[in-house]
Amino acid sequence: MFLSIVIPTYNRQPILEKCLQALEQQCTDAAYEIVVVDDGSTDGTVNWLQQSAAFPHVRLLQQNHQGPAAARNLGVAEAKGDTIIFIDSDLVVTEVFLQSHIEALEQAEQELGSDRLFTYGNVINTCNFENPSAEPFKVTDYSRAYFATGNVAIARKWLDQAGLFDTRFQLYGWEDLELGVRLKQLGLKLVKCPAAVGYHWHPAFSLAEIPSLIDKEIQRGRMGVLFYQKHPTLEVRMMIQMTWLHQALWGLLSVGGLLNERSLAPFLQWLIDQGKSQLALEIARIFLNWYNVKGVYAAYNEARQA
């Protein structure tokens, strides 16, 4: 088994350095490469990687800014491995990360008598830049996603057979879960691999971040409609929050939008000042989800009129 870890990156040089350092310190005898695909960064990422000798496993690929779907497709196309591991460039993994995926893949294939499977590791969110791995697993870290590229290992042949990522997903969200629908149609089984842990770093939540988070939710709504157009099923409608249930839920919780970024700002700032930025973010999700639901229905109505 030869592993290719495919990492798209865009203006993430400080945390990318921690990501690559962790991947260079793996406790495994397996052969592997780290395929970093720079998606048009403007923060000096390319020059830094070209001048660094600290990452012997890294191969650098470059493209104009086209989004993570195109970047991952380029990484897979140029990868040398028969097994692909996807992680994000803001993920810091443990020393047993690769070996855990390897052992889980081999054990599951032996138990199932088939290689129609992939492994999915744990992702723990943290805002601790100096020591990301100090963060414990939280309820909010639990994921029910079938296929998400934050921490997944899969035989390359299944990606080729499924058709890789749809590059029409150029805005935020859904390109990996849409590929997951196609992989599920091929009969692939998800195998949990909790020992393959990655710590997903992001800055501590602040009020200044809210406009960009709202924009992401609107983008996610638009890409959700593309997802539904490709796979018009109830399961996808539930995933993208395009049901009366989601309208009622987030409409009720946000009091029809009265609880929003303006009305909740003083309370959110108070929580942040108390050192509870993660709780503030979870409360902000009340109006963020309301923006998402409105965005998905607006995009859906536009698509129907078109």
QUIBEL-V98081 format. One record per pair of residues at least 4 apart in sequence whose ideal C-beta (glycine too) atoms are under 7 Angstrom apart, sorted by the first residue. I is the first residue (numbers start at 1). J is the second residue. Records with the same first field share a line. If there is no record, write none. Layout:
I: J / J
This chain:
1: 30 / 82 / 83 / 102
2: 31 / 32 / 80 / 81 / 82 / 83
3: 30 / 32 / 81 / 83 / 85 / 98
4: 33 / 35 / 79 / 80 / 81 / 84
5: 23 / 32 / 34 / 35 / 85 / 87
6: 35 / 37 / 72 / 75 / 76 / 79 / 84 / 86
7: 19 / 34 / 35 / 36 / 37 / 87 / 89
8: 37 / 39 / 68 / 71 / 72 / 75 / 89
9: 16 / 36 / 38 / 39 / 41 / 45 / 89
10: 39 / 40 / 41 / 65
11: 41 / 42 / 43
12: 16 / 89 / 90
13: 17 / 43 / 44 / 45 / 48
15: 19 / 89 / 90 / 201
16: 20 / 45 / 89
17: 21
18: 22 / 92 / 132
19: 23 / 89 / 90 / 91 / 92
20: 24 / 34 / 55 / 58
21: 25
22: 92 / 93
23: 34 / 57 / 93
24: 55 / 57
25: 95
26: 95 / 97 / 98
27: 95 / 96 / 99
28: 98 / 99 / 102
30: 98 / 102
32: 57 / 98
33: 57 / 59 / 80 / 81
34: 55 / 57 / 58
35: 59 / 61 / 75 / 78 / 79
36: 49 / 58 / 60
37: 61 / 63 / 71 / 74 / 75
38: 45 / 46 / 60 / 62
39: 63 / 65 / 66 / 67 / 68 / 71
40: 63 / 64 / 65
41: 45 / 46
44: 48
45: 49
46: 50 / 62
47: 51
48: 52
49: 58 / 60
50: 60
61: 74 / 75 / 78
63: 70 / 71 / 74
66: 70 / 71 / 167
67: 71 / 170
68: 72 / 175
69: 73 / 165 / 166 / 167 / 169 / 175
70: 74 / 167
71: 75
72: 76 / 86 / 149 / 165
73: 77 / 164 / 165 / 167
74: 78
75: 79
76: 84 / 156 / 159 / 164
79: 84 / 156
81: 156
82: 155 / 156
83: 153 / 155 / 156
84: 154 / 156 / 159
85: 101 / 153
86: 149 / 152
87: 91 / 93 / 150 / 151 / 198
88: 150 / 200
90: 200 / 201 / 202
91: 150 / 151 / 198 / 199 / 200
92: 132 / 133 / 198 / 199 / 201
93: 97 / 197 / 198
94: 133 / 197
96: 100 / 195
97: 101 / 196 / 197 / 198
98: 102
99: 103
100: 104 / 193 / 195 / 196
101: 105 / 119 / 121 / 153 / 193 / 196
102: 106
103: 107
104: 108 / 119 / 191 / 193
105: 109 / 119 / 153
106: 110
107: 111
108: 112 / 117 / 191
109: 114 / 115 / 117
112: 117 / 189
115: 155
116: 186 / 187 / 188 / 189
117: 188 / 189 / 191
118: 152 / 153 / 154 / 188 / 190 / 191
119: 152 / 153 / 191 / 193 / 196
120: 151 / 152 / 190 / 192 / 193
121: 151 / 193 / 196 / 197 / 198
122: 137 / 194 / 197
123: 141 / 143 / 150 / 151 / 198 / 200
124: 135 / 137 / 141 / 197 / 199 / 200
125: 141 / 200 / 202
126: 132 / 135 / 199 / 200 / 201
127: 201 / 202 / 203 / 204 / 277
128: 132 / 134 / 135
129: 201
132: 199 / 201
133: 199
135: 199
137: 141
140: 282
143: 148
145: 177
146: 180 / 184 / 190
147: 152 / 176 / 177 / 179 / 180 / 183
148: 152 / 176 / 177
149: 176
150: 198 / 200
151: 196 / 198
154: 158 / 159
156: 160
157: 161
158: 162 / 183 / 186 / 188
159: 164
161: 186
162: 179 / 182 / 183 / 186
163: 182
165: 175 / 179
166: 175 / 178
168: 226
169: 174 / 175 / 178 / 223 / 226
171: 219 / 222 / 223
172: 216 / 219 / 220 / 223
173: 219 / 220 / 223 / 224
174: 178 / 223 / 224 / 227
175: 179
176: 180
177: 239
178: 227 / 230
179: 183
180: 184
181: 185 / 231
182: 186
183: 188
184: 188
204: 277
205: 209 / 272 / 277 / 278 / 280 / 281
206: 272
207: 265 / 268 / 269
209: 213
210: 214 / 261 / 284
211: 215
212: 216
213: 217 / 288
214: 218 / 261 / 288 / 291
215: 219
216: 220
217: 221 / 288 / 291 / 292 / 295
218: 222 / 291 / 295
219: 223
220: 224 / 292
221: 292 / 295 / 296 / 299
222: 295 / 299
223: 227
224: 228 / 240 / 242 / 296
225: 229 / 296 / 299 / 300 / 303
226: 230
227: 231 / 236 / 240
228: 232 / 236 / 237 / 240 / 242
229: 303
231: 236
234: 238
235: 239
236: 240
237: 242 / 243
238: 243
240: 296
241: 246 / 292 / 293 / 296
242: 296 / 297 / 300
244: 248
245: 249
246: 250 / 293
247: 251 / 293
248: 252
249: 253
250: 254 / 289 / 290 / 293
251: 256 / 290
253: 286
254: 258 / 259 / 260 / 286 / 287 / 290
255: 259
257: 290
258: 263
259: 263 / 264 / 286 / 287
260: 264 / 287
261: 265 / 287
264: 268 / 283 / 287
265: 269
266: 270
267: 271
268: 272 / 280 / 283 / 284
269: 273
270: 274
271: 276 / 279 / 280
272: 277 / 280
276: 280
277: 281
278: 282
279: 283
280: 284
281: 285
284: 288
285: 289
286: 290
287: 291
288: 292
289: 293
290: 294
291: 295
292: 296
293: 297
294: 298
295: 299
296: 300
297: 301
298: 302
299: 303
300: 304
301: 305
302: 306
